Amino acid sequence: MKSSLSSSSSRRTFLKQSAGVLATPFVAPLILAKPVNGANEKLNLAWVGFGNQGGGDLVACSNGHNVVALCDCDPNTWGDKKKRFPQAKFYLDFRKMLEEMGDQIDAVGVGTPDHTHFAIAYMAMSMGKHVFVEKPLVHSLWEARTLQELALEKKLITQMGNQGHAFEGARLIKEWYEAGLIGEVREVITWTDRPKAGWGFNGVVKTEFPSAEPLPKGMDWDLWLGPVEKKIPFSKELHPTTWRPWWDFGCGGLGDIGCHTIDTAYWALGLGAPESIGVEMHGEANPIHTPNGSVVSFNFPARDGKPPVVVKWYEGPSIPKAPEGMDWDMPEHGGFLMVGEKGGIFHPGMRPDSPRLYPKEKWEDYRSNKEAQVAKTLPRTKGIHRDWTEAVVNGTRACSDFSYSAPLTEAILLGSLTIRTGKGLTWNEAAMTIDDNPEAADLIKVEARKGWRPEDLA
């Protein structure tokens, strides 16, 4: 396999030094990749994992571009994509795809379960390929920091698939806050119906892995297990849609929805890394499967003259109480509240597609007084997918590139670790250490099995 580094020893040196380098807080890249082609030319795309969400991402990103290679370890998902992309070559193993097709690929999308995001993205990025990776970006803190650094080193155009970050509503919320419409913010409240309900969840907490079931025809289950050392048998309780509650493969309800619902406050308030995270467990901590009803409190420090912020996250069936002045209905399936000194900002659901001020009277006054409405100062996008493909073509930064989305993912993963261990923790961002929760500290980096480690993929 070709490497975009000058020699294999360069890659080995990078890997040996990464523990020290990656402990340094991230600085956004100032030099981006040159345009892949001319501004009016098409990208050659490859995609790994396109059975559900990944399939939607593929279709959205392929608009106006060439799809040259597609990979999914379950060929039962191939049918409609073979019809839609007859020119593409199909693979079970992403490693074979990248080795054989690397010179023909400009950019790679990743829509597999969380536990395999890192390996696929790492190999593609090591080859100099721009990447789009579904949320959460990765499965462990070390993986997030590693991809963050690799994107900087290789000057790649990257994007995480937290679609709401590209929404008009996210920009409105940031502009309203920065214009002082609600005053200073010290509390943010977010919630979801996961894992009690929702796509990929059913609220049934498991304490052992399911029994083996017949494998779908042609599927490579060993590839699906990816970096996981355990010999876990195939079950429909794991594939194709219900893997998220299982810690070996997903990151629970917080990992699923947090990169959407917490994202807006994280961006608008410029929160950075949390100093500590607390957790209220409504069920027992479970080493293999997420429990229901946990409440996580992210404690973010003061920054740039702004006060500390507590972001509270409620998982189904736990539902927060409305703060004083909040008179909109709070839907059980999820929502967002930014609590300010002078009212607040609310949106229902996981993404900011319909933000409004509260109390309602404040919102009606704002809508009826055009002279008081805040100017639109932030750049707008054409959606998370087109934002990425245009950035790759033009050599510009995407809106949720890894300089932003990797630190966001780190915060989300820290919260998931408190649920997984049933204990709070204190986070040292610079050193990448947790000193007061040894179980969580052991999960900062999870060793992959042979064939899935960085040195096997570069």
VOGU-3710 file (C-alpha; in Angstrom, 3 decimals, decimal comma):
1> mksslsssss> 0,000/0,000/0,000  1,265/3,450/-0,838  1,861/5,908/1,986  1,612/9,678/1,654  4,495/10,046/4,127  8,030/10,161/2,743  8,915/6,837/4,382  7,490/4,177/6,675  9,940/5,313/9,352  8,255/8,738/9,354
11> rrtflkqsag> 4,965/7,099/10,274  6,583/4,993/13,001  8,195/8,128/14,427  4,831/9,888/14,432  3,184/6,992/16,251  5,908/6,815/18,901  5,723/10,554/19,527  1,921/10,773/19,418  1,361/10,268/23,148  3,250/13,472/23,885
21> vlatpfvapl> 2,166/15,459/20,844  -1,505/14,642/21,201  -1,582/15,797/24,805  -1,126/19,367/23,557  -4,407/21,297/23,251  -5,442/21,494/19,607  -4,676/24,522/17,438  -6,866/24,846/14,348  -4,969/24,461/11,083  -3,964/27,686/9,361
31> ilakpvngan> -2,886/26,001/6,131  -5,429/23,847/4,349  -5,092/21,385/1,538  -4,957/22,663/-1,983  -8,135/22,150/-4,040  -8,480/18,542/-5,192  -9,507/19,482/-8,692  -10,720/22,581/-10,423  -13,639/24,397/-8,835  -16,032/22,940/-11,441
41> eklnlawvgf> -14,732/19,358/-11,450  -16,103/16,285/-9,706  -14,698/14,387/-6,746  -14,087/10,654/-6,796  -15,750/9,369/-3,632  -15,530/6,090/-1,742  -17,848/5,146/1,115  -17,618/2,601/3,917  -20,886/1,601/5,617  -24,070/2,580/3,803
51> gnqgggdlva> -26,848/0,459/5,285  -28,718/3,145/7,262  -27,456/6,658/8,149  -24,319/6,056/6,120  -26,485/5,431/3,070  -28,185/8,785/3,460  -24,810/10,490/3,831  -23,521/8,746/0,716  -26,463/9,839/-1,414  -26,265/13,430/-0,158
61> csnghnvval> -22,502/13,726/-0,726  -22,600/12,011/-4,127  -24,778/14,712/-5,691  -22,716/16,072/-8,576  -19,737/13,774/-7,890  -18,451/10,335/-8,889  -18,826/7,340/-6,584  -16,016/4,977/-7,538  -15,919/2,499/-4,632  -18,338/1,278/-1,966
71> cdcdpntwgd> -17,694/-0,989/1,006  -19,974/-2,741/3,475  -19,238/-6,010/5,241  -22,911/-7,008/4,871  -23,614/-7,487/1,139  -27,333/-7,610/1,901  -27,146/-3,790/2,001  -25,661/-3,523/-1,482  -28,806/-3,964/-3,608  -30,192/-0,463/-4,082
81> kkkrfpqakf> -26,713/1,114/-4,150  -25,635/-1,209/-6,967  -28,542/0,145/-8,979  -27,877/3,757/-8,020  -24,084/3,613/-8,505  -23,510/0,978/-11,232  -20,039/2,363/-11,968  -18,785/1,757/-8,391  -16,668/-1,222/-7,391  -17,991/-3,010/-4,291
91> yldfrkmlee> -15,965/-4,426/-1,403  -16,471/-6,216/1,917  -13,176/-5,003/3,438  -12,295/-1,287/3,475  -8,583/-2,110/3,668  -8,700/-3,974/0,360  -10,743/-1,156/-1,161  -8,236/1,515/-0,162  -5,247/-0,590/-1,220  -6,693/-1,355/-4,642
101> mgdqidavgv> -8,495/1,920/-5,385  -6,428/4,445/-3,436  -5,049/6,296/-6,458  -8,572/6,698/-7,844  -10,125/8,124/-4,652  -10,174/11,769/-3,547  -12,306/11,475/-0,407  -13,821/8,798/1,827  -17,034/8,679/3,858  -17,499/6,569/6,999
111> gtpdhthfai> -20,973/5,451/8,081  -20,221/2,293/10,071  -20,927/1,656/13,788  -18,897/3,851/16,156  -16,234/1,285/17,057  -14,875/1,080/13,483  -14,882/4,809/12,621  -11,302/5,325/13,737  -9,622/2,525/11,797  -11,311/3,428/8,524
121> aymamsmgkh> -10,697/7,156/8,880  -7,122/6,645/10,047  -6,176/4,510/7,068  -7,858/6,842/4,579  -6,295/9,942/6,145  -2,867/8,316/6,267  -3,197/7,940/2,499  -4,031/11,635/2,162  -7,774/11,206/1,645  -10,249/13,798/2,897
131> vfvekplvhs> -12,926/12,243/5,144  -16,532/12,601/6,242  -17,222/10,597/9,431  -20,591/10,104/11,076  -21,084/11,146/14,686  -19,804/10,456/17,225  -16,495/10,875/15,468  -14,826/7,936/17,230  -15,222/5,469/20,076  -12,463/6,576/22,476
141> lweartlqel> -10,721/9,743/23,642  -7,349/8,675/22,272  -8,893/8,071/18,865  -10,415/11,559/18,819  -7,116/13,244/19,646  -5,228/11,066/17,143  -7,503/11,901/14,193  -7,436/15,542/15,215  -3,658/15,593/15,014  -3,515/13,561/11,813
151> alekklitqm> -5,889/15,964/10,059  -3,570/18,815/10,986  -0,439/16,947/9,935  -1,863/15,951/6,547  -3,757/19,242/5,921  -6,981/17,375/5,160  -10,554/18,573/4,739  -12,592/16,746/7,380  -16,199/16,774/8,557  -18,223/15,047/11,266
161> gnqghafega> -21,822/14,260/10,401  -23,579/16,244/13,125  -26,072/17,673/10,654  -27,510/20,281/12,993  -24,200/22,142/13,090  -24,912/23,239/9,525  -28,495/24,347/10,270  -29,675/27,937/10,130  -30,915/27,520/13,699  -27,430/26,892/15,074
171> rlikewyeag> -26,262/30,170/13,581  -29,269/32,082/14,869  -28,691/30,806/18,409  -25,034/31,816/18,355  -25,894/35,253/16,930  -28,664/35,828/19,481  -26,380/34,892/22,361  -23,478/37,010/21,107  -25,834/39,976/20,628  -26,811/39,749/24,308
181> ligevrevit> -30,491/38,910/23,811  -30,538/36,607/26,852  -27,566/37,941/28,830  -24,894/35,682/30,264  -25,472/31,930/30,379  -24,449/29,709/33,283  -26,680/26,718/32,612  -27,687/24,665/29,588  -30,280/21,882/29,762  -30,450/19,127/27,141
191> wtdrpkagwg> -32,406/15,888/26,977  -33,340/12,894/24,812  -35,651/9,884/24,923  -32,670/7,594/24,220  -31,926/4,928/25,427  -35,459/4,322/26,707  -36,813/4,785/23,169  -35,789/6,056/19,739  -33,950/4,727/16,670  -31,568/1,930/17,635
201> fngvvktefp> -32,812/1,700/21,239  -35,655/-0,145/22,967  -35,046/0,547/26,663  -34,301/-3,095/27,508  -31,084/-3,160/29,530  -28,939/-6,251/28,936  -26,393/-7,803/31,288  -25,012/-10,414/28,873  -24,480/-10,656/25,147  -27,225/-12,302/23,081
211> saeplpkgmd> -27,032/-15,880/21,885  -25,741/-16,653/18,413  -28,131/-16,440/15,475  -27,675/-17,471/11,841  -25,398/-15,058/10,009  -26,899/-13,147/7,063  -25,799/-14,684/3,786  -22,399/-13,439/2,667  -21,770/-11,201/5,688  -18,269/-11,027/7,182
221> wdlwlgpvek> -19,011/-10,799/10,926  -15,335/-10,692/11,838  -15,018/-7,465/9,828  -18,093/-6,047/11,582  -16,509/-6,743/14,989  -13,493/-4,789/13,769  -11,035/-3,865/16,558  -12,971/-5,668/19,319  -10,989/-8,497/20,906  -14,025/-10,340/22,294
231> kipfskelhp> -15,509/-13,197/20,300  -19,100/-11,950/20,319  -21,473/-13,956/18,097  -23,750/-12,458/15,484  -27,236/-11,490/16,639  -29,980/-9,275/15,264  -29,800/-7,560/18,651  -26,479/-6,113/17,461  -26,864/-5,719/13,688  -28,127/-3,878/11,727
241> ttwrpwwdfg> -29,666/-1,169/13,934  -29,445/-1,980/17,654  -25,698/-1,846/18,338  -25,648/1,630/19,929  -26,529/0,602/23,535  -23,639/-1,906/23,643  -20,461/-0,234/24,927  -18,127/-2,311/22,738  -19,777/-0,903/19,610  -21,582/2,326/20,487
251> cgglgdigch> -21,526/5,135/23,043  -25,070/4,928/24,416  -27,737/7,609/24,179  -25,302/10,411/24,904  -22,921/9,294/22,159  -25,803/9,023/19,726  -27,576/12,344/20,324  -25,156/14,500/22,351  -23,163/15,515/19,267  -26,419/17,012/18,005
261> tidtaywalg> -28,123/18,546/21,030  -25,106/19,661/23,067  -23,292/20,863/19,951  -25,167/24,173/19,632  -24,318/25,362/23,150  -20,766/24,053/22,842  -20,275/26,174/19,724  -22,295/29,254/20,705  -20,670/29,577/24,122  -17,157/28,495/23,090
271> lgapesigve> -17,065/25,933/25,894  -13,874/23,967/25,194  -13,054/21,044/27,475  -15,000/20,277/30,683  -13,002/20,281/33,922  -15,189/17,694/35,593  -18,311/15,654/34,943  -20,837/14,339/37,437  -23,458/11,647/36,950  -26,727/10,634/38,617
281> mhgeanpiht> -27,444/6,982/37,887  -31,077/5,864/37,734  -29,919/2,322/37,034  -26,874/0,249/37,893  -23,635/0,861/36,008  -23,282/-1,839/33,391  -19,970/-2,887/31,812  -21,495/-4,042/28,509  -24,760/-2,098/27,972  -26,019/1,394/28,723
291> pngsvvsfnf> -28,624/1,782/31,488  -31,689/3,999/31,260  -32,326/7,373/32,855  -28,850/8,738/33,610  -28,313/12,473/34,200  -24,872/13,883/33,360  -23,535/17,300/34,432  -20,659/18,769/32,400  -18,774/21,474/34,307  -17,070/23,909/31,938
301> pardgkppvv> -14,715/26,541/33,349  -14,883/30,316/32,886  -13,317/31,466/29,623  -12,472/34,867/28,106  -14,267/36,774/30,847  -17,409/34,633/30,621  -18,729/32,666/33,605  -18,516/28,906/34,133  -21,276/26,860/32,510  -22,979/23,659/33,626
311> vkwyegpsip> -24,466/21,614/30,782  -26,961/19,052/32,074  -27,850/16,043/29,961  -30,946/13,924/30,719  -31,448/10,491/29,159  -34,831/8,799/28,817  -36,942/8,311/30,748  -35,493/11,164/32,865  -36,930/14,549/31,873  -35,735/17,920/33,207
321> kapegmdwdm> -37,943/20,491/34,908  -38,516/23,714/33,039  -36,476/26,639/34,441  -38,172/29,821/35,614  -39,760/31,710/32,742  -39,753/28,785/30,325  -43,344/28,562/29,065  -42,990/26,510/25,888  -44,029/22,850/26,047  -41,017/20,589/26,648
331> pehggflmvg> -41,350/17,489/24,433  -40,465/14,132/25,951  -38,440/13,020/22,922  -35,778/15,682/23,445  -34,813/19,337/23,409  -32,423/22,146/24,285  -32,539/25,098/26,694  -29,914/27,811/27,052  -30,747/29,520/30,348  -29,785/33,196/30,364
341> ekggifhpgm> -29,985/36,102/32,784  -32,762/37,644/30,668  -34,815/34,673/29,544  -33,401/32,002/27,326  -33,323/30,094/24,054  -35,211/26,873/23,377  -35,545/24,390/20,582  -37,506/21,106/20,615  -35,949/17,900/19,333  -32,312/16,898/18,923
351> rpdsprlypk> -31,302/19,513/16,316  -31,731/23,310/16,193  -34,235/23,470/13,347  -36,799/25,684/15,131  -35,107/27,840/17,804  -37,052/30,522/19,660  -36,639/32,767/22,671  -38,478/32,284/25,936  -40,666/33,369/27,601  -43,113/33,431/24,688
361> ekwedyrsnk> -43,760/37,142/25,180  -40,076/37,863/24,601  -40,175/35,820/21,401  -43,271/37,574/20,066  -41,758/40,981/20,834  -38,566/40,029/19,025  -40,372/38,709/15,955  -42,602/41,773/15,651  -39,818/44,343/16,013  -37,648/44,104/12,894
371> eaqvaktlpr> -35,385/46,930/14,007  -34,422/44,953/17,130  -33,648/41,744/15,246  -30,024/40,622/15,245  -28,010/40,872/12,039  -26,858/37,633/10,421  -23,097/37,787/10,865  -22,103/34,126/10,543  -21,587/32,352/7,216  -24,432/30,078/6,154
381> tkgihrdwte> -24,055/26,585/4,700  -25,908/24,433/2,189  -26,039/21,510/4,607  -23,410/19,360/6,282  -22,804/17,206/3,194  -22,498/19,870/0,540  -20,489/22,004/2,947  -17,897/19,192/3,046  -17,787/18,366/-0,661  -17,467/22,057/-1,588
391> avvngtracs> -14,725/22,471/1,006  -12,812/19,536/-0,498  -13,151/20,932/-4,021  -12,181/24,459/-2,992  -9,571/23,712/-0,326  -11,492/25,506/2,450  -12,482/24,444/5,978  -15,710/22,550/6,537  -18,038/23,797/9,282  -17,648/20,766/11,589
401> dfsysaplte> -14,075/19,800/10,748  -12,009/17,851/13,235  -10,507/21,008/14,767  -14,020/21,601/16,142  -15,747/18,226/16,170  -12,949/16,198/17,788  -12,934/18,336/20,991  -16,753/18,210/21,008  -16,567/14,424/20,689  -14,056/14,258/23,550
411> aillgsltir> -16,523/16,020/25,840  -19,333/13,684/24,782  -17,194/10,576/25,289  -16,187/11,746/28,767  -19,870/11,949/29,654  -20,441/8,455/28,300  -17,618/7,186/30,503  -19,385/8,491/33,614  -22,502/6,526/32,652  -20,467/3,457/31,769
421> tgkgltwnea> -18,597/3,459/35,097  -21,353/4,959/37,261  -18,915/7,555/38,628  -18,007/11,180/37,990  -14,551/12,198/36,849  -12,087/15,064/36,608  -10,470/15,624/33,208  -7,010/16,988/32,519  -7,274/17,970/28,863  -3,601/18,797/28,309
431> amtiddnpea> -2,294/15,560/29,835  -5,277/13,461/28,684  -5,627/11,943/32,144  -8,382/11,032/34,610  -7,015/10,663/38,148  -10,192/10,065/40,165  -11,961/7,353/38,177  -9,570/4,475/37,358  -12,201/2,536/35,421  -12,729/5,506/33,106
441> adlikveark> -8,980/6,138/32,880  -8,512/2,599/31,574  -10,881/3,430/28,704  -9,117/6,580/27,464  -7,381/4,306/24,975  -8,726/0,842/24,217  -6,188/-1,426/22,546  -7,402/-2,763/19,209  -6,717/-6,300/18,083  -4,061/-7,068/15,498
451> gwrpedla> -4,904/-5,814/12,035  -6,844/-2,810/13,370  -4,052/-0,882/15,070  -2,602/2,297/13,554  0,673/0,611/12,712  -1,285/-2,033/10,760  -3,197/0,589/8,775  -0,619/3,231/7,869
//
